[in-house]
């Protein structure tokens, strides 16, 4: 269960990078990948020993990417679609 709390924290911190980026331009898929690489990837590797299999590691990565994509859509909507 602690891993999920840690994953949420990783998502929150990586999202802070996206929140800064969205002020300049809409967030792209590349921006999401960069936020993951810059912040989440190394922290996920530190958690690697807490996962019992490669499948769990993959699921954790996918979870983080999904959450970052959701937040990016939300941030883009808040900052760039105000006139729609």
Secondary structure, DSSP 8 states (H G I E B T S, - for coil): -HHHHHHHHHHHHHHHHHHHHTTTS---HHHHHHHIIIIIHHHHHHTGGG-SSHHHHHHHHHHHHHHHHHHHHHHHHHHH-TT-
